[in-house]
């Protein structure tokens, strides 16, 4: 009996200890969510004015825009002159080396577009942020913005502590705190990356004319667009977590919010990187297969029709040739091929008629063949 009482006492002390730990972690998680994450997810904090003049914690893009304008005037514009000289030298080399001609044909238009985009980077980025900033409040205001209070997500009791789940409650509360803190850091990282991209995008845009380096500015612009629309995706799991019936489901929603950058980018280059075709590749492949299958699909019914019309005179032969040409050509080329065949047969038939009419009026009459002894002589003198 004393050993049993001692084990029960130890068990009671352990569960009380875990209950205290759970209460401490829960007491820290709520203020972290309400006082750090929710203010950082406010619309004015996520989408400040790109041309703000005040220097506040919510106007972090204003300093980045000023720095970007400084780099455009001091670095980008001188680089444009150097790039123009380089392109001129390349075009001189193009006139002497014939195999470089095709490479440099599209370089000058791409350079002009890159220079224009580099000088107008700030207005373009401002318009993109304005679109995302107008969409985010609409998504975040669902259900009256109930996601902005931690008690609406986890409930007032948060965990029901009992003799059977003391350790489990502590582990779940610790995981919740880690996810909330990770969300705070992710939002801060998103804001910092936006500021950095605002500064360096004009420089990276100048690399777009050169095909080996064109993927760098393309990915940088895509990253900026993903970061601009990221809060619209991140807030959806938080709204769905309101009134979650279990702490495990709440952890799942918080994990989905933490994984929102990967969910957003999975529709672009990340799926391509692991072997899935991109949208443009799939569309091009489908169109190519359709155009390749069109002739074989048309040849089936067109073959008997062409054979039936072949013996119908010149008009039938022309129609048969047009059907065969349309059946053997690609989808967009079927109509031009059929018209070409009809025009050819029409010109040939008209030339034959003109030739036969011209020779019938002026030619000598056709006489029967001459036989030996004909003509009044019998060979006897």
C-alpha positions as CSV (number, residue, x, y, z in Angstrom):
1,X,0.0,0.0,0.0
2,X,2.7,2.6,0.7
3,X,4.3,1.9,-2.7
4,X,0.9,2.4,-4.4
5,X,0.4,5.7,-2.5
6,X,3.8,6.9,-3.5
7,X,3.3,6.1,-7.2
8,X,0.0,8.0,-7.1
9,X,1.6,10.9,-5.4
10,X,4.4,11.0,-8.1
11,X,1.8,10.8,-10.8
12,X,-0.2,13.6,-9.3
13,X,2.9,15.8,-9.0
14,X,3.9,15.1,-12.7
15,X,0.5,15.9,-14.0
16,X,0.3,19.1,-11.9
17,X,3.7,20.0,-13.3
18,X,2.6,19.5,-16.9
19,X,-0.6,21.3,-16.2
20,X,1.4,24.3,-15.0
21,X,3.7,24.1,-18.1
22,X,0.6,24.0,-20.3
23,X,-0.9,27.0,-18.6
24,X,2.3,28.9,-19.0
25,X,2.7,28.1,-22.7
26,X,-1.0,28.9,-23.3
27,X,-0.6,32.2,-21.5
28,X,2.3,33.2,-23.8
29,X,0.6,31.9,-27.0
30,X,-2.4,34.1,-26.8
31,X,-0.6,37.5,-26.5
32,X,1.9,36.4,-29.1
33,X,-0.9,35.8,-31.5
34,X,-3.0,38.8,-30.6
35,X,-0.2,41.4,-30.1
36,X,2.3,40.3,-32.7
37,X,0.8,38.2,-35.5
38,X,-2.6,40.0,-35.9
39,X,-1.0,43.5,-36.0
40,X,1.5,42.4,-38.6
41,X,-1.4,41.0,-40.7
42,X,-3.3,44.3,-40.7
43,X,-3.9,45.7,-44.2
44,X,-2.0,48.9,-43.5
45,X,1.0,46.9,-42.2
46,X,1.1,44.4,-45.1
47,X,0.5,46.9,-47.9
48,X,1.9,50.3,-47.0
49,X,2.3,53.0,-49.6
50,X,5.3,52.5,-51.9
51,X,5.9,56.3,-52.0
52,X,5.3,57.1,-48.3
53,X,7.3,60.0,-46.9
54,X,7.0,59.0,-43.2
55,X,9.5,56.6,-41.6
56,X,7.4,54.3,-39.4
57,X,7.2,50.6,-38.7
58,X,4.3,50.3,-41.2
59,X,6.1,52.3,-43.9
60,X,9.0,50.0,-44.6
61,X,8.5,50.1,-48.3
62,X,9.0,53.9,-48.5
63,X,12.7,53.6,-47.6
64,X,13.1,50.8,-50.0
65,X,11.5,52.8,-52.8
66,X,13.8,55.7,-52.1
67,X,16.8,53.4,-52.2
68,X,15.6,51.9,-55.5
69,X,15.3,55.4,-57.0
70,X,18.8,56.1,-55.9
71,X,20.1,53.0,-57.6
72,X,18.2,53.7,-60.8
73,X,19.8,57.1,-61.1
74,X,23.3,56.1,-60.0
75,X,23.7,52.6,-61.3
76,X,21.0,51.5,-63.7
77,X,21.2,54.6,-66.0
78,X,25.0,54.3,-66.4
79,X,24.7,50.6,-67.0
80,X,22.2,51.3,-69.8
81,X,24.8,53.3,-71.7
82,X,27.3,50.6,-71.2
83,X,24.8,48.0,-72.4
84,X,24.1,50.1,-75.5
85,X,27.8,50.2,-76.3
86,X,28.0,46.5,-75.8
87,X,25.0,45.8,-78.1
88,X,26.6,48.1,-80.8
89,X,29.8,46.1,-80.6
90,X,27.9,42.8,-80.8
91,X,26.0,44.0,-83.9
92,X,29.3,44.9,-85.5
93,X,30.5,41.4,-84.8
94,X,27.3,40.1,-86.2
95,X,28.1,41.5,-89.6
96,X,31.3,39.6,-89.7
97,X,30.3,36.3,-88.1
98,X,27.2,34.9,-89.8
99,X,26.4,32.3,-87.2
100,X,25.8,35.0,-84.6
101,X,23.2,36.8,-86.7
102,X,20.2,34.8,-85.4
103,X,21.4,35.2,-81.8
104,X,21.5,39.0,-82.0
105,X,18.4,39.6,-84.1
106,X,16.1,39.8,-81.0
107,X,18.6,41.4,-78.6
108,X,17.9,45.1,-79.4
109,X,14.1,44.9,-78.8
110,X,14.6,42.9,-75.6
111,X,17.1,45.5,-74.4
112,X,14.7,48.4,-75.1
113,X,11.9,46.6,-73.1
114,X,14.3,45.8,-70.3
115,X,15.5,49.4,-70.0
116,X,11.9,50.7,-70.0
117,X,10.8,48.1,-67.3
118,X,13.9,49.0,-65.2
119,X,13.0,52.7,-65.2
120,X,9.3,52.0,-64.5
121,X,9.8,49.3,-61.9
122,X,8.4,51.3,-59.0
123,X,5.1,52.2,-60.7
124,X,4.7,48.6,-61.8
125,X,5.4,47.3,-58.3
126,X,3.1,49.9,-56.8
127,X,0.2,48.8,-59.1
128,X,0.8,45.1,-58.2
129,X,0.7,45.9,-54.5
130,X,-2.4,48.0,-55.0
131,X,-4.2,45.1,-56.6
132,X,-3.2,42.7,-53.8
133,X,-3.9,45.3,-51.1
134,X,-7.5,45.7,-52.4
135,X,-8.1,42.0,-52.4
136,X,-6.7,41.2,-49.0
137,X,-9.2,43.2,-46.9
138,X,-12.1,41.5,-48.7
139,X,-10.7,38.1,-47.8
140,X,-9.7,39.0,-44.2
141,X,-13.0,40.5,-43.3
142,X,-15.0,37.3,-43.6
143,X,-17.0,36.4,-40.5
144,X,-16.3,39.9,-39.1
145,X,-12.6,39.2,-38.7
146,X,-13.1,36.6,-35.9
147,X,-9.6,35.2,-36.7
148,X,-8.0,38.2,-35.1
149,X,-8.5,36.9,-31.5
150,X,-6.8,33.8,-30.3
151,X,-9.6,32.9,-28.0
152,X,-11.9,32.4,-31.1
153,X,-9.4,29.9,-32.4
154,X,-8.5,27.9,-29.3
155,X,-11.5,28.6,-27.0
156,X,-11.4,29.8,-23.5
157,X,-10.3,26.5,-21.9
158,X,-8.0,25.7,-24.8
159,X,-7.2,22.2,-23.4
160,X,-9.1,20.1,-20.9
161,X,-6.5,18.9,-18.5
162,X,-7.2,15.4,-17.1
163,X,-5.2,12.5,-15.8
164,X,-5.1,11.0,-19.3
165,X,-3.8,13.9,-21.4
166,X,-1.6,16.0,-19.2
167,X,1.6,15.4,-21.2
168,X,-0.3,15.5,-24.5
169,X,-1.9,18.8,-23.7
170,X,1.6,20.3,-22.9
171,X,3.0,19.0,-26.2
172,X,0.1,20.3,-28.2
173,X,0.3,23.7,-26.6
174,X,4.0,23.8,-27.2
175,X,3.5,23.0,-30.9
176,X,0.8,25.7,-31.1
177,X,3.2,28.3,-29.7
178,X,6.0,27.2,-32.1
179,X,3.6,27.5,-35.1
180,X,2.3,31.0,-34.0
181,X,5.9,32.2,-33.5
182,X,6.9,30.8,-36.9
183,X,3.9,32.6,-38.5
184,X,5.1,35.9,-37.0
185,X,8.6,35.3,-38.3
186,X,7.3,34.3,-41.8
187,X,5.3,37.6,-42.1
188,X,8.4,39.5,-41.1
189,X,10.5,37.7,-43.6
190,X,7.8,38.4,-46.3
191,X,8.0,42.1,-45.6
192,X,11.8,42.1,-45.6
193,X,11.9,40.2,-49.0
194,X,9.5,42.7,-50.5
195,X,11.8,45.6,-49.5
196,X,14.8,43.9,-50.9
197,X,13.1,43.1,-54.2
198,X,11.9,46.6,-54.6
199,X,15.5,47.7,-54.4
200,X,17.2,45.1,-56.7
201,X,14.5,44.4,-59.3
202,X,15.6,47.3,-61.5
203,X,19.1,45.9,-61.6
204,X,17.9,42.3,-62.2
205,X,15.6,43.5,-65.0
206,X,18.6,44.6,-67.1
207,X,19.7,40.9,-67.2
208,X,16.5,39.9,-69.1
209,X,17.8,40.6,-72.7
210,X,20.6,38.0,-72.2
211,X,19.0,34.6,-72.6
212,X,21.4,32.7,-70.3
213,X,20.5,35.1,-67.5
214,X,16.8,35.7,-68.3
215,X,15.5,33.3,-65.7
216,X,17.0,35.4,-62.9
217,X,14.7,38.5,-63.4
218,X,11.8,36.3,-64.3
219,X,12.0,34.4,-61.0
220,X,12.5,37.6,-59.1
221,X,9.3,39.2,-60.5
222,X,7.4,35.9,-59.9
223,X,8.6,35.9,-56.3
224,X,7.5,39.5,-55.8
225,X,4.0,38.6,-57.1
226,X,3.8,35.6,-54.8
227,X,4.8,37.6,-51.8
228,X,2.3,40.3,-52.7
229,X,-0.6,37.9,-52.7
230,X,0.7,35.6,-49.9
231,X,-1.5,37.2,-47.1
232,X,-4.6,36.5,-49.1
233,X,-3.8,32.8,-48.9
234,X,-2.3,32.8,-45.4
235,X,-5.4,34.2,-43.7
236,X,-7.7,31.5,-45.1
237,X,-6.6,28.7,-42.7
238,X,-6.7,31.2,-39.8
239,X,-10.3,32.0,-40.7
240,X,-11.2,28.3,-41.0
241,X,-9.6,27.6,-37.6
242,X,-12.2,29.8,-35.8
243,X,-14.2,27.5,-33.5
244,X,-12.1,24.4,-34.3
245,X,-13.4,21.5,-32.3
246,X,-10.1,20.0,-31.4
247,X,-6.5,21.2,-30.7
248,X,-5.2,18.7,-33.3
249,X,-7.3,20.3,-36.0
250,X,-6.2,23.8,-34.8
251,X,-2.6,22.7,-35.2
252,X,-3.4,21.4,-38.7
253,X,-4.9,24.8,-39.7
254,X,-1.8,26.6,-38.3
255,X,0.4,24.3,-40.2
256,X,-1.6,25.0,-43.4
257,X,-1.1,28.7,-42.8
258,X,2.6,28.2,-42.3
259,X,2.7,26.2,-45.6
260,X,0.8,28.8,-47.6
261,X,4.0,30.1,-49.4
262,X,4.6,26.6,-50.7
263,X,0.9,26.1,-51.6
264,X,1.0,29.4,-53.5
265,X,4.2,28.7,-55.4
266,X,3.2,25.1,-56.2
267,X,1.2,26.5,-59.2
268,X,4.3,27.8,-60.9
269,X,7.9,26.8,-61.2
270,X,8.0,24.4,-58.2
271,X,5.8,21.8,-59.9
272,X,7.9,22.2,-63.1
273,X,11.1,21.6,-61.0
274,X,9.8,18.2,-59.7
275,X,8.8,17.0,-63.2
276,X,5.2,18.3,-63.8
277,X,4.6,20.2,-67.0
278,X,3.9,23.9,-66.8
279,X,0.5,25.3,-68.0
280,X,1.9,26.7,-71.2
281,X,3.7,23.5,-72.0
282,X,0.5,21.5,-71.5
283,X,-1.5,23.8,-73.7
284,X,1.1,23.7,-76.4
285,X,1.3,19.9,-76.3
286,X,-2.5,19.6,-76.4
287,X,-2.8,21.9,-79.4
288,X,0.0,20.1,-81.2
289,X,-1.6,16.7,-80.6
290,X,-4.9,18.1,-81.9
291,X,-3.4,19.5,-85.1
292,X,-1.5,16.3,-85.6
293,X,-4.6,14.1,-85.2
294,X,-6.8,16.3,-87.4
295,X,-5.5,14.9,-90.7
296,X,-5.8,11.3,-89.7
297,X,-9.3,11.9,-88.4
298,X,-10.3,13.6,-91.6
299,X,-8.7,11.0,-93.9
300,X,-11.2,8.3,-92.9
301,X,-14.4,9.8,-94.4
302,X,-12.5,11.8,-97.0
303,X,-10.9,8.8,-98.8
304,X,-14.2,7.2,-100.0
305,X,-15.6,10.6,-101.0
306,X,-12.5,11.4,-103.0
307,X,-12.7,8.0,-104.8
308,X,-16.3,8.5,-105.6
309,X,-15.8,11.9,-107.1
310,X,-12.7,10.9,-109.1
311,X,-14.6,9.6,-112.1
312,X,-17.0,12.6,-112.3
313,X,-15.1,14.6,-114.9
314,X,-12.9,17.6,-114.4
315,X,-15.1,19.0,-111.6
316,X,-15.1,15.7,-109.8
317,X,-11.3,15.4,-110.1
318,X,-10.9,18.9,-108.7
319,X,-13.2,18.2,-105.8
320,X,-11.4,14.9,-105.1
321,X,-8.0,16.6,-105.1
322,X,-9.3,19.3,-102.8
323,X,-10.6,16.7,-100.3
324,X,-7.4,14.7,-100.4
325,X,-5.3,17.9,-99.8
326,X,-7.5,19.0,-96.9
327,X,-7.4,15.6,-95.3
328,X,-3.6,15.3,-95.6
329,X,-2.8,18.8,-94.2
330,X,-2.7,20.1,-90.7
331,X,-5.7,21.6,-89.0
332,X,-5.1,25.3,-89.9
333,X,-3.6,24.4,-93.3
334,X,-6.6,22.3,-94.5
335,X,-8.6,25.2,-96.0
336,X,-5.6,26.8,-97.8
337,X,-4.5,23.5,-99.2
338,X,-8.0,22.7,-100.5
339,X,-8.3,26.2,-102.1
340,X,-4.9,25.7,-103.6
341,X,-5.9,22.4,-105.1
342,X,-9.2,23.8,-106.5
343,X,-7.4,26.8,-108.0
344,X,-4.8,24.6,-109.6
345,X,-7.4,22.3,-111.2
346,X,-9.4,25.3,-112.4
347,X,-6.4,27.0,-114.0
348,X,-5.4,23.7,-115.7
349,X,-8.9,23.1,-117.0
350,X,-9.2,26.7,-118.3
351,X,-5.8,26.4,-120.1
352,X,-6.9,23.2,-121.8
353,X,-10.2,24.7,-123.0
354,X,-8.4,27.8,-124.4
355,X,-5.9,25.6,-126.2
356,X,-8.5,23.3,-127.8
357,X,-10.6,26.3,-128.9
358,X,-7.7,28.0,-130.6
359,X,-6.6,25.0,-132.6
360,X,-10.1,24.0,-133.7
361,X,-10.7,27.0,-136.0
362,X,-7.4,27.2,-137.9
363,X,-6.1,23.7,-138.0
364,X,-6.1,21.6,-141.3
365,X,-8.9,19.1,-141.8
366,X,-8.3,15.6,-140.7
367,X,-8.0,13.2,-143.8
368,X,-8.2,9.4,-143.9
369,X,-4.8,7.6,-144.0
370,X,-3.3,7.0,-147.5
371,X,-3.1,3.4,-148.8
372,X,-0.6,2.2,-151.5
373,X,-2.2,2.4,-155.0
374,X,-4.7,5.1,-154.1
375,X,-4.9,8.3,-156.1
376,X,-5.9,6.9,-159.7
377,X,-2.7,5.0,-160.5
378,X,-2.8,1.3,-160.8
379,X,0.9,0.8,-161.4
380,X,0.6,-0.3,-165.0
381,X,1.9,2.7,-166.7
